[in-house]
Amino acid sequence: MNEWLRKKKVHDFFQQKGSVQLERTLSGFDLILLGVGAIVGTGIFILPGTVAAVHAGPAIVFSFIIAAIVCAFAGLCYSEFASAVPVTGSAYSYSYVIFGEVFAWLVGWVLILEYGLAVASVATGWSSYLMSLLEGFQLHIPTALSGPFNPAEGTYINLPAIAIIMAVAFLLTLGVRESTRINTIMVFIKVGVIVLFLVVGIFYVKPDNWQPFMPYGVSGVLSGAALVFFAFLGFDSVSNAAEEVKNPKRNLPIGIIGSLFICTLLYVSVSLVLTGIAPYTQLNVSDPVSFVIALVGQDWISGLIALGAVVGMMTVILVMSYGGSRLLYALSRDGLLPKSMSSIHPKYKTPIKNTLIFAVAVSLCAGFVPLAKLAELVNMGTLIAFSIVSIGVIFLRNNKSIQPGGFKVPFYPVLPIVSFLLCVFLMSQLAYYTWIACVIWLLFGLAIYIIYGRKHSIMND
């Protein structure tokens, strides 16, 4: 049993026999854009309307702020870990240093689920927005090719969802620098569309629509916070870039906290304008941002917003696919998955094999499987990682193998403990079937570790 709890030291990650290191090319600004690319997607184009209409009313701004505070606490903990343990693998690698191998494997196994389902879910939403955009040009994708396998509704495969996942995977194989350049362009496009909505929409705001401001009470605001938490998923994927960052001790905290701050500002601003243009009771639609702009007669902006949504979701797919492929690289490099998955292409300096394996597996889910209920597992996987990282900071401070210096969580140890408790509270709000599915996934992962990972781990050397 002792071998299950064996821990790695930070220098072990860089001195592994036969290990090839990733190329350091990313700046703090690149990381902020990666974070914004991962976070701003369905959360800003869909969630504000439905959550305002059903749960929080105009007070959805408080829901976003509460969710942002939870994420900010976790983000500060991630920043300290990323600064002290600047290696790829995110919470998986941190757990390996602090808690031991079996805990690290299970955290990594849960994160694979998070990244995979997030990519599949967003790709499915991207497919819907794309078809809506194409219909504006009188172009139509056959029904049989536009949804998951459901013969009763005439759908057999979601071809656009598969296509976007594979296209993003191909882009990622060309190199992280090339991928971040494309991500930068797409982030500026979608943020530009959001700013356009705010600039135009503010002239149509009627303060009377903000009354009553909190129609569902405090409980509505809190339930809304649990739902809009999904809107902030993705910032942790920034820490997966640790081995490809110049000066990680400085730039990783900048990327994590900077992207969270920008996204919170955008979410709150959009929510205020959205609920100010139309009564919150009218916002329970699939495209609330386009809906309210169309209400005030600005149809041309409505079309641009649809384009912004398509571009915005592409960046989420890109960054979450990047995080998933780097996590598989870390697991493989440590021997817990087959070594071939950690091979680096000599020209592009990227782990091409595992990038394509991840893309194929996820595209099959997006193409054939309805993901409505499974999507909640994304929240569960993220919250497990957040809670592990939050409480792990306390153990990190007592770890003598960690070099001093770098970013430190303020108000230690209160803030990490509060962050851990908040994550556990949000997990308790998830449905029982989500817990059951998560336990099944963890048991499956434990079986893989016992059969394969424990025997092939590099810690056996």
Protein Blocks (a to p, Z undefined) as FASTA:
>chain_A
ZZmmpccdfklmmmcghiacdddfbdfklmmmmmmmmmnmmkmmmmmmmmmmmmnommlm
mmmmmmmmmmmmmmmmmmmmmmmmccehijmlmmmmmnojklmmmmmmmmmmmmmmmmmm
mmmmmmmmmmmmmmmnopacdfklmcccdfknopabdfklmmmmmmmmmmmmnojklmmm
mmmmmmmmmmmmmmmmmmmmmmmccfklmpcfblnojmlmmmmmmmmmmmmgojlmmmmm
mmmcghkllmmmmmmmmmmmmmmmmmmmmmmmmmmmpcfklmmcfblmlmmmmmnopaml
mmmmmmmmmmmmmmmmmmmmmmmmmmmmmmmmnopacfklmcccfklopafklmmmmmmm
mmmmmmmmccklmmmmmmmmmmmmmmmmmmmmmmmmmmmkbcgedjddehiaklmmmmmm
mmmmmmmmpcfklmmmmmmmmmmmmmmmmmmmmmmpmklZZ
